[in-house]
Amino acid sequence: MLFTAFLDSVALLMIVPLLPLHATGLGGGGAVVGLLMATVPLVQLVSAPFWGRLSDRVGRKPVLLIGMTAAVVASVLLALADSLPGLFLSRVVQGVGGGT
């Protein structure tokens, strides 16, 4: 499980250098790129207390599996994003899953 979580983190962090290129290619400027980068930690900040309470009730493993599933969904959404709202959606899903 630990190795899987490590691979999940590596895969999600690999997109960070490419995200500005993708966003500018879709017409986003510097402010949009900054908001895209800030979206994940802001959503994690909001979702982490929820995931913490849930993991206390149902256990850590199910919550981590939900988080990893969200990471897969976020990666697919990012790959399919052909607009700035699509990029933001993928980053929100990534943040919700990363809050675990």
C-alpha positions as CSV (number, residue, x, y, z in Angstrom):
1,M,0.0,0.0,0.0
2,L,2.8,2.4,0.8
3,F,4.5,1.8,-2.5
4,T,1.3,2.4,-4.3
5,A,0.8,5.6,-2.5
6,F,4.3,6.6,-3.5
7,L,3.7,5.9,-7.1
8,D,0.4,7.8,-6.9
9,S,2.3,10.9,-5.6
10,V,5.0,10.6,-8.2
11,A,2.5,10.4,-11.0
12,L,0.5,13.4,-9.8
13,L,3.6,15.5,-9.3
14,M,4.9,14.7,-12.7
15,I,2.2,16.8,-14.3
16,V,3.1,20.0,-12.4
17,P,5.8,21.1,-14.9
18,L,3.5,20.5,-17.8
19,L,0.4,22.0,-16.4
20,P,1.4,25.6,-17.3
21,L,2.0,24.6,-20.9
22,H,-1.3,22.9,-21.1
23,A,-3.2,25.8,-19.6
24,T,-1.5,28.4,-21.8
25,G,-2.2,26.3,-24.8
26,L,-5.9,26.5,-23.9
27,G,-5.7,30.3,-23.6
28,G,-4.9,30.7,-19.9
29,G,-2.6,33.4,-18.7
30,G,-0.3,33.6,-15.7
31,A,-3.2,34.2,-13.3
32,V,-5.0,31.1,-14.5
33,V,-1.9,29.0,-14.2
34,G,-1.5,30.3,-10.6
35,L,-5.0,29.5,-9.8
36,L,-4.6,26.0,-11.3
37,M,-1.6,25.4,-9.1
38,A,-3.3,26.7,-6.0
39,T,-6.5,24.7,-6.5
40,V,-5.2,21.4,-5.2
41,P,-3.8,22.6,-1.9
42,L,-6.9,24.8,-1.3
43,V,-9.3,21.9,-1.9
44,Q,-7.1,19.6,0.2
45,L,-7.3,22.1,3.0
46,V,-11.0,22.0,2.9
47,S,-11.5,18.3,2.4
48,A,-8.9,16.9,4.8
49,P,-11.0,17.3,8.0
50,F,-13.8,15.4,6.3
51,W,-11.5,12.6,5.3
52,G,-9.9,12.5,8.7
53,R,-13.2,12.0,10.5
54,L,-14.3,9.4,7.9
55,S,-11.0,7.4,8.4
56,D,-11.6,7.5,12.1
57,R,-15.0,5.8,11.6
58,V,-14.3,3.4,8.8
59,G,-10.5,2.9,8.9
60,R,-7.6,4.3,7.1
61,K,-7.3,1.8,4.2
62,P,-10.8,2.4,2.7
63,V,-10.2,6.1,2.8
64,L,-6.8,5.8,1.2
65,L,-8.3,3.6,-1.6
66,I,-10.9,6.3,-2.2
67,G,-8.1,8.9,-2.5
68,M,-6.1,6.8,-4.9
69,T,-9.2,6.2,-7.0
70,A,-9.8,10.0,-7.1
71,A,-6.2,10.4,-8.3
72,V,-6.8,8.0,-11.2
73,V,-10.0,9.9,-12.1
74,A,-8.2,13.2,-11.8
75,S,-5.5,12.0,-14.1
76,V,-8.0,10.8,-16.7
77,L,-9.9,14.1,-16.5
78,L,-6.6,15.9,-17.0
79,A,-5.7,13.9,-20.0
80,L,-9.1,14.5,-21.6
81,A,-9.3,18.2,-20.6
82,D,-9.8,20.3,-23.7
83,S,-10.8,23.5,-21.9
84,L,-9.8,25.5,-18.8
85,P,-12.9,24.4,-16.8
86,G,-11.9,20.8,-17.6
87,L,-8.4,21.5,-16.2
88,F,-9.9,23.1,-13.1
89,L,-12.3,20.1,-12.6
90,S,-9.3,17.7,-12.7
91,R,-7.4,19.7,-10.2
92,V,-10.5,19.9,-7.8
93,V,-10.9,16.1,-8.0
94,Q,-7.1,15.7,-7.4
95,G,-7.4,18.0,-4.3
96,V,-10.4,16.1,-2.9
97,G,-8.6,12.8,-3.3
98,G,-5.3,14.3,-2.0
99,G,-7.0,15.4,1.2
100,T,-7.1,11.8,2.3
